[in-house]
Structures are given as C-alpha cells and as structure tokens.
Amino acid sequence: MAERRKPGRPREGVDLRDQILDSAELHFAEQGFSGASTRDMAADAGVNQALIRYYFGSKESLFQEVFRRRGGALSGRRHVLLDQLLANDQHPTVPEIVRAYLTPQWDMKYSGPNGAAFVRLQARLHAEPEEYALQLRREVYDGSVKRYIQALEKALPAIPREVISIRMAFLVGTYLFMLNDLGRLGDMTDGQHYDIGKEPMLDHLVSFLTAGLKAPAP
C-alpha cells in the first residue's frame, strides 16, 4: 500500500514552486505586499495554501523569492549584454551602454502578463523606503549597476564618478516611471500619443538619458 502524502506536501517528483511564484507575482504586482493574499495566490495557482508555507515558509520569503527570480534574470542579462559590448568594442559609446542597460527591462515588459507584472512590482519596491526593500534591491541589482557605472566612467572621462553615479540614479527613476506608463504622454501631447510603442519609447529614452549623462558636470 502506497504511503499517504502528508498535508501541505507536493506529490513525489512534482515541484510546484514556479507555479506558485507566477501566481504570487501577479498578486503582489496588483495588490502590493500588504494587500496580496496567500490564499488567493494558492487558489489561482491551483494548489493548497499549505504548499506556500512548505516551499517558502512565510509571505515575506515568498515576496523576496518572487523578486529574486526575475530580478536576478534581469541583472544577469545586463551582465551578458555589457560583456557583448565590451567584447566587440573596448570603448562602447554612452548610447550603447544605456541601451544595453534598458533593453532587458523593455523585453520583460512585453514578454507577457507575468513579465509586465514584475515591472510593476519592481516599481513598487523601488518606492518602498523600508530597509528590507533597500537590501533586496542591493542584493539583486548592485552588481550589474556598478559595472555599468564603471563602463560609463570610461566612456565619460570628463565626468567624475560620483556625478555619473548620481545620474545613474536619475536614469533608474526615469525609466521606471516611463516603463510603467506613468508619463502622462496623452496629457503632454494633447491626446496625440498615449502609447508610442516599445522600440520608439526605448529610442526616445536612450537619446534623453544619454544627453543627461553627457551633460557637463556642475
């Protein structure tokens, strides 16, 4: 007689972790950490709520794993794109560096509902002042961000590193704002443009952010 599975445990050989993470990602993006319900996440994932405790322990640990999973993929792709730039040209231009940094975010937003949800979730976390949010962002993104600052430092020898670092913070704030469709394009253009599309938006941002990075230091 087969041994009965204990409550709150998956069937042998079955890993439902990604299924739960996908559902949690959507709920955290829509309701935020406080508003999201693990019961609703479990229901949408088609699993017992006890499985969330089995795999992740707590709601906070689940949130952190959601962020690490896709944020780590973003950061990793940034490393890859920068490596490719440096392999092709020891002195990439500022627009090339900016585009390489932004491209993974843009591709993720247009990759499907969960990619778009993570973009919203990321914006929520960047707006959080709590120390845990700052630590999580540092853990996931600092490695790649510092490499891009180093690349920009070489491309902009007349701009001090501390100024480039400050401007990198401006860059992050700008692209997160626009990536989440918060830029009021319709209002600013008298209703002529509400969505200018993935590639045109990226082209505009690369041009705008490059000009800011290259401006003379104050």
N, C-alpha and C positions, 0 to 999 in steps of 0.2 A: 504494500500500500504506500503510495507517494506521500511524502511528508507535507503537511499543510503549510502554506505560506503564512508567515506571521503578519498581523495587521500593520499597514504602513510600510511594507517592503515590496519591491517590484518582483515580478516573476524572474526566475533564474535566467540569466543571459539577456535580460531586457534592461536597457538603460534609457530612462525617460527624462534624463537631465535636460537635453536640448529642447525637448517638447515643453517642459516647464519654463525654461528660460525664455523661449519665444513668446509664450503667453504672458509671463511676467513683464517682459519688455514693453509689450503693448499697454498693459495696465499701468505700469509706472510712468510711461510717457503721457498717458491721458489724465491720470488722477494724481500724479506725484507720489512720493513715498508714503506720506501720511494717509492719503485718500485711497490708495490701492488696497484691495482686499485679497489676502492669500486664498480665501475660499473661492472668490470669483476666478482668480488665476487658475486654481486647480480645476474648477468646473470647465473653463474654456480649454484647458489642456487635456481634458478627459481623464484626469487622474484623481485619486483620493488625496485630500488635503494633507493627510499624514505623510505622503511621499515628499512634500516640500520640506517638512522637518527632517525626514530621513536623509535627503540629499544635501540640504543646505543649512539645516539647524534653525535659523531664525530668518525673519523677514529682512533684517538689515544685511545678513550674509548673502541672501538671495539677491538683493539690490546690488551689492558690491560685485557679485559674480556676473550679473547681467551687464554691468558697466565694464568690467574687466574683459569679458568675452569679445565684445565688438570693439571696444576702445583699444584693446590690445591689437586687434586685427588692423585697425586704422593706423596706429602708431607703427606697426610692423611694415605696412605698405609704404608709409612715408620713408622709412629707412631704405626700403628697396628702391623707390624712385630716386632718392638722393644718391644712392650708390650708383645707379644707372647714369645719372647726370655726371657724376664725378669720373666714372669710367670712360665716358665719351668725351669729356672735356674737363681738364683740370681747373678751368676757370669759368664755371657756368654763370650766366647773367642773372641779375636780380629777377626779371620776369620769369625765367626758367625755374628758379628756386621757389618763387611764390606759387607758381602753377603746380609744381610737384607737391608742395605742402597742401594745397587746397584740393587737388584732384581726388584723393581718397574720400573726402567728405562729400564731394559732389556726386561721385559714383554711388556712394552708400545711400544718399538721399533718394536716388532714382532707382534703387535696386529692388524695391518692393515695399510692402507695408511695414515690415519689421525694420528695414534699413531706415525708412523715414521716421519710424517711431524712435529709433535710437538717437537720431539727430535732435529730435525734440527733447528726449531725456537728457542728452548731453547739455543742451542749453539750460535746462532746469538745474542741473548740478553745478554749472558754472555760475549760476545766480545765487547759489547757496553760500552763506558766509560761514557755516559751521566748519570746525576744524576737520571733521571726518571727510567732508566733501573736498576740502583742500588737499588732504593727504591722498585721497583716491585719485584726484587729478594729477598730482605729482607722480604717484606710482605709475600711472598708465601712460602719461604723455611727456614727462620731463626729458626722458632720454632722447626722444626724437626732436623735441622742440630745441633742445640745446645744440644738437647737431646742425639744425637749420640756422640757428643764430650764428654758429661758427662759420657756416658757409656764407651767410650774408656779410659777416665781418670781413671775409676775404674779398667778397665782391664789392664792398663799400669801404675801402681803406681810409677814406677821409672822415668816416662817421665813427665816433667812439663806440665801443662795445655796449656800454651802459645805455646809450641812446638807441642803439639797434634793439636792445632788449626791451626797452620801454615801447618802442614802435611795434615790436612783435606782439606785445600785449594789446595794442590798438588793433593790430591785424586780426587777432583772435576774436576780439569783441565785435569787430565789423563783420567778419564772415559769419559768425554765429547769428547775428542779427538778421542778415540777409538770407542766410540759409533756411531760417525758419519763417520766411515770408512775412517779416515784421517791418519791412522797409517802407510801407505806405506808397508803393510805386503808383498806385491808382490815383492817390491824392496829389502826389507831386507832379504827375504828368497830366493832370486834368482828365483822368479817365482813359487816356490813350494806351497805357500799359499797366496791366495788372500782373502779368507773368511774361517775362521776355524769353523764357526758355533756359534750359540747362547750360548750353555752351555760350550763348550771348551773355548770360549773367556772369559766368566764370571769366569770360574775356574782359568784361567791364571791371570786375573786382581785381583781376590781375593788374590791369592798367592803373587803376586808382591806388591800390596798395603799393605798387612799385613806386609811383610818384611820391607817396608819403615816406617810404623807406629811404628814397634817394634825396629827399629834401635836405638842404644844408642844416647842420646841427645848430641849435640856438645858442 
